[in-house]
Amino acid sequence: MRRPNIVLVVMDTARAMNFPMYGYKRNTSPFLLELSKNSVVYKNAFSNAPWTLPSHASLFTGKLSSEHKVLSFGDKLPDDNLVSRLKKKGYYTLGISNNAWISNISGFDKAFDKFICNMPLTKVKLRDSDKRITEALNAAVIRNGKKSIIKFISYCLKKGFIKELAITAFLFIRKRISIKRFIFFDKGAHKTNKQLARELKNLREPFFIFLNYFEVHSPYSAPKKIEKMFIDKRFTKREISFVKGRGSVERLRKHDEKELEILNSLYDAGIYYLDSKLKEMYKLFVKRGLDKNTIFIFTSDHGDFLGEHGLFEHMLALYKEVLKIPLIIKYPTSKRAVVDKVFSLADLYELILNEFKEGRKRSYALAEYYGVDTHSNIPALKKNKKGTMYSASAISKNGQYIEWEDGAQDYIPESGARKSELKVLKKILHKVLGDLSKKKAKYLMRKELENVLKKLRGGVNEKHKS
C-alpha cells in the first residue's frame, strides 16, 4: 500500500473558540466546517506555548519548551525533527512559511528538501542616517529615561540633521496613520497558493508539505466585502479605522464594548478570508487527483486574546483563549470522528510519525512560557520588577491550572468540575516540570527582541540594559 502524502497547514494565530466547529455562533470558516463533516475533529487540542517559535518547535520535535529550548533569536530547531524523520521514511519535503520566525533564522529550513519563506529577515548594516537618528534620540533623553520631542528637534537642527528629522517625522506619522487601516493587504496566502500550484506540477510522492498561513495574525484585516459581513453597520468608518490602528491597544484595555466588538469582528473576518484561501489551496490537490492519497492536517500554533483577562494578542499569558487551537484531520477515506480527549501539538508529532495510529493517551496538556508577562491582574505579579516571568499550565477537559515562578497561581474550572481537579492538575504540573522557581535561566526579553528585529531590518540598535 502506498504511503499517504501529508499536508500540514498551520493557521497562524487562529484560536479554536472563533470557529463554528467549536461552538462559535458565526460561520467564520464555511470551507473547513464542510470539510470537518468528513474529517476527524479534535475538540480539546492545545498549543504547548502561546507564541510562534516555541509552539512550532513543539510541533516539530514532540517536546515542551523547557526540553527543546527553542525560545528566542539564536535558538535553532534540532536536526532530529519531524521533517528529517519523514525524509528518512522516503518523503519529499516542501515548506512554505509566511512567518519570519519559521525560517532559516531558527533553522526550520534546514531539514526540508525545499523551503520558501515569504517574509524573510536578513541582516542589514546600519545606515549613517540611522546612526544619526540614534545619536539624536540619545541626546533627547531627559530624567527618568523619558524622551523629549523638543530636545530631539533642537538637537537635529543644531547638528544639521534635517534629513534625519524628516525621516523620523515620516515614521512617526506613518505609525499613527497606517495605510493598512484603509487598504487590505494579503499577508502571503495568495502568493503561497501560487507557489504551491507551481510546485505540485513536479512533486514526487510521497510528499510532506508544511504551510504556514499568516492571515489571522494582527493587525486584523480582510477585504472590505468580507469585513462588511462581520462588522455591524452601526459602527462608523472612523471607529473601525481606530481599532485597526496599531496604537489603540492601551485604550482598548479600558474595555470599551464597541471597540472590543469591532476587534472581534475584524478577527473573524480574517479567519473567513483565510478559509477562502484554504479552499483554494485544497482545490489545487483535488484538481490533480492528489487528494485521494493525501492526509490534510489543519491546525494552529496559538490563538490571540481579544480583551479577555484584560489582554490582547499573544506572548502574554497561558489562558485557554491563546492555547486552545483548532485541529482537523482529513483522511482520504473520509474517516469521521469527534475526538474528545485532550491533545496537543507535541502529540501531533508522534501521531504523524506513528502513521496516524493513536499512541499514548493523556488526560492533560502542558504549556510553558518564557518571557514578558503583563498579566497585572494578579497581585503577586505586580511586584515583579524584572519584567519577565516563567509560567506553566496544566490543562484538562475539566479545567486549567496556571503557576508562575514566584508562586502565583490561577485556577479556572470548567462547569461541573470536581473539587479535586485543582489538586490533580497541580500534581501533574509539578511531576512533569518540577520546581518552577528554578526555571529562570532563559527568557525572551521584549526589549531584547525589539532590538534584534531593528538590527535585522536595518534600524536602530540600542543596547539592552537588564
N, C-alpha and C positions, 0 to 999 in steps of 0.2 A: 504493500500500500504506500502511495506517495506521501511524503511528509507535507503537512499543510504549510502554506505561506502564512506569515504573521504580519499584521499591520497594527502597530501600537500608536494610538493617537492620544496625545496629551493636550487637553483643552486648558491652557494655562489660566489659572485664577478662577476657574469655574466651580462654584460651590453647589453641593447637591440640593440644598433647600430651595433653589430657584429653578429647578427642573420639574416638569409635570410628573415624571416617573416617580418622584419622591414626594408627591402630595401637594405640589405648588399649584395655586389657583389659576395661574396664567399658562397658556401653552407657549412657552418660550422656545421649545425645540420640537416642532412638528415632525421633522425627519427622524430624529432619534426616538421620539415617542412611538412612531410607527414601527421603526426597526426593533425597538425593545420588545414588541409583542411576539417576536420570533427570536428572542435572544435570552441570555442569562443575565438577570439584573441583580446586582448586589445592593441590598438595601442599607447595609451598615458598613460601608467602605470608608476608610480614613487614611489621610496622609500621615506620614511619620514626622513631618516638620511643617511649619507654617509659611515657608517660602521656597522659591525655585531650586536653588543649588542643592541644599541637603535633602530635599524631598526627591529630586531626580536621582541623587546618589543612592538613596534607599531603594528606589525602584530598580536601579541598575546593579545593585550589589546584594540586595536582600538583607541589608544591615541597618541598624539605627545610627543616628548622627554621631553618638559617642563611640561607635565602632568603626564606621568608615572615615570619620573625621574630615569630610569634605564640607567645610564650613564657610570659607571665605576665599578671597583672592590669594593665589599661590597654592591652594589645595587642588590636587589632581585626582580624578577618578582612578581607582586602582586598575591595573592592567587586567586582572581577573574580574571580569564583569559579565553582565548578561550578553552583550554583543560578542565579546571574544569567545564565550562558551557556545553561542549559536553558530559562530563561524566554524568552530571545531566539529560541529554536527553537520557541516556541509551547507550552511545557509549563506547566501549572498546578502550583504548587509548595506542598507542605504539609510542615511539620516538627513532630515531637513529640519532645521530649527529656526524659529523667529525670535528667540530669546538669546541675548548675548552671553548670559551665564552658561547656557548649554552650547558650548563651542570649544575651540582649541584653548581658550583661556583656562578652562577647568579640565581639559583632557578628554572631553566627551567625543571628540572627533577621531581619536587615535585608533580605536578598535574597528571602526566602520570601513568597509571597502570604499565607500564614497560618502562624504559628508558635506552638506551645504548649510552655511549659516547666512541668513538674510539680514542679520543685524550684528555685523562684526564690530569688535572694538580693537583697534590697532594702536600701537604706541606711536605717539607723535611728539616731536621735540617742541618745547615751549617756544613760542614766537617772542620776539622782542617786545611787541605790544602787550602780550600777556604779562611779561616781567614788569613792565612799567605800571600796568594796572595793579599788580600785586604790591608794588612799591607804594603807589598812591593809597591803596586800601590800608596798608600797614601804618602809613603816616596819618590816616584819618581816625585811628583808634583813640578813643578817649577813655576816661575812667570806667572801671568795671567791664572792660572788654567791648564796649559798645562803639559803633562806628558813627561818625558824623558826616552827613552829606555835604554840609557847608565846608568842613575841613577837607574833604575829598576834592570838591570843585576848586577850592582855593589852592590846594597843592598842585593840581593838574595845570591850572592857569599859570602858576608861578614857575613851574618846570617846563611849560610849553607842551604839555601832553594833550594837545587839542584832539588829535585823532583818538587817543585812548579815552578821553572824556566822552566823545561821540559814541564810541563802541559801547561803553558802559551804559550810557543813556538808552541806546537802542536795545540792549539786552534787558535792561530794567523794564522798559515799556513792553517788549515782546513777552516777557514773563507774565505780565499782568493782563495783556490784551492778546491772548493767544489766538492765532488764526484757526486753531483746531476747535474753537468754540463755535465757529460758523461754517467750516468746511469739513466734510468727513474724509478721513484718510484711512484706507485699508492698511492694516498693520502687518501684512505679509501673506494673508491667506490666498489672495488672488495669485500672487507670484508663486507661492508654494504649489498650488494646483497646476499651474502651467509647467513648472519644473518637473512635477511628478508625472504629468502626461508625457513629457519627453522621455523620462527615464523608463517608463513602463513599456516603451516600444522595444527595448532590447534587454529587458531584465530577465536573467536566468532564474529558474526555480530550483529548489525552494528559496524564497527570499524572506528577509525580515526588514520591514520598513518602519522607521520611527519618525513621527511627525509631531512637531510642537507648534500649535496654533496660538497666537497671541491676542486674538480679537477681543477677548473678555477683559483683558488687563486694563487698568486705569492708564490714561484718562478715558472714561467710558464714553463711547460714541458709536453711532451706526448711521447708515444712510437715512436721510430725512424721512422718507416714506415709512421706514421701519420705526423710527423714533415716534412718529405720529400714532402708530399702532398702540404704543405703550404709555406715552405721556398724556395725561388728562388735558383736555382742551382749555380747562380753566386757568392753566399756567401760562404766563406771558413769555415771549421770546427772551425778554430781559432776565426773567427768573431762571429760565433754563440755561441761558448763557452763563449766568453767575455760577451755577452749580457745576457746569462744565469746566470752569476756570480752575487753575491749579492752586490758587491762593485762598480757596474757600473752606478748607478743612477745619481751621480753627473756629470759624463762625458756625460751621455745621455741628461742631461739638456741643453747641447750645441746644441742639435738638429741635430746630425749627421743623415742625412736622411737614410743612410744604416742601422744604428743601430736601428732607430725607426721602420723601415720596418721589421727587424728581430723580434723585440719585439712584434709588432702587429701580426706577423705570428705565433709566439710561443703562444700567447694568443688565436689565432684562433684554433691552434692545440689542445690546452687544452679543448676548447669548443667541438671540434669534438670527442675527446676521451670520455668526459663526456656524450655526446649524445649517444655514443655506449653503455655506461653502463646504461643509462636511458632506452634504447631499451631493454636491457637485463632485467632490473627491471620490465618493463611493461609486458614482456612475462611471468613473474612469475605469474602475476594475470590472464593473458589470459589462461595459462595452466590449472589453477584451475577453470576457468569459472567465476572468481570473477569480471572481467571487466564489466560484464553485469549489475552489480548493484553498480558500483563504479564511483565516480567523481574524476578525476585526475586534480590537480592544479599544473602547472609548473610555477615557478616564481624565483625571485632573491631578495637578501637583499640589494644589491647595485652593482655598476659597478666598473670600475677602469679607471684611467687616463693613457693614453699611449702616453704622451708627450703634449697633448692639454693643453693650458694655461700655459705651462712650468711645468706641474705637472705629477707625476707618482703615481701609486697605488691609495689609498683612504685615508680617515681620514684627508683630507686636505682642501677641499672646496666644495661648493654646486652646481657646474655646472652640466648640464644635462648629461654629459658623465658618471658621477658617480651616478646619480639619476634615469635616465630613465632605466627601467628594463623590461624584457620580462614577459608577463602574458598570459598564455594559459590555458583554462579550457576545459577539455574533458569530455563531459557528456555521459552516457550510450546510450542515444538516438541519438548520433552523431549530436546533435544540432550544427548548423553552424552560425557564425555571426562574423562581424568585428565591434568592439566597438570603436568608435572614441572619446568618451568623456574622460575627464581626470579622472584618477582613482589612488588610492594609496594603499599601504599595510594596512594602517589603515582602509580603506574602505573594504578591503577583509575580515577583521574580522567580520564586520556587514553582509556582503554578505553570509558568511558561516553560521552564527548563524540565519540568516533570511531564511535559507533553500534555498539559491540561488535565492531568489526573489529580484529584484532590489529595493533598498531603496532610500536614499537621493541622489539627483543628483547635483553634484558640477561642476563648470566650472574651478576649480583650484585645485591644490595640494599644501600642505605646507611641508617644510622640515626645520630641525634645526640641528645645530652642536655646541656642547660644546667642545672646545678643541684647540689643537695647529693648527694654520693656517699659512702656509708658502707661501701663495699667495702674494709674494713680488712685483708683477707687479703693485699693487695698491699703489700709493704713501702714502696714509693715513695709510696703514698697515706697511710700512717700519719704521715708527716712533714708532710702538708698541713694547715696550721692555719687556713686560710681557711674551711673547712667547705663550700667549693664547688669544682666541678670540671667542666670541659668535657670530654666524651668523644665518640668517634665509632667506628662499627663498619662494616666491610665484610663482607658475608655471601654465601657461595656454597653450592651443594649439598654441597661437599666440606669446608667449614669456616667458621670465623668468626675475624676479627682485630679486636681492640679496642685503641684507643690513647687515652691521656689527655693533656691539655695539657702535663703536666710530663714527658712522655716515657715514662711507664709503659705497658707493653704486655701483652697477653694473647692467646694463640692457642689455639683449640680445634678441632683437626682432626676430621673425621668418619672413620670406619673406612675404610681404603683410600685415604685422601687422598694425593696426590703430595707429595713433599718440596718441590716448587716452589710449592705452594699458598699458603704464608705470604707468599712474595715477591710473588706475583701480587696477593693481597688488599691488601697494604701499598701496592703501587704504585697500585692503583685508588683507595684511600682518599686518598692524597696528591694524585693527579692531579685528583680532583673537588673535594676540600675544602681542599687546600693545607696550609699550616703550621698545625697545631692549636694551637701555643703562642700564636698571635695572635688566637685566638677567645675572649678573656677579657672582652669588653666588657659582656656582659649575662648575668645569672644569675637563676634563680628561687631566691631565698634562702628557706629554710624558715621562719625566724623572721618574715621579712617577710610571707610568705604567711599564717602563723598570725595575725598582727596585722591584716591586711586582712580576713580572714574574721571575726575577732572584731568588727571595726568594722562590717562589713556586717550582722552578726547582732545588733548592739546590745550587744556585750560590751566587755571590757577592751581598751584600745588602748595598748600600751606602745611607746615609741619604740625602733626597732631600732638597735642600735649595731654597726656593721660593723668 
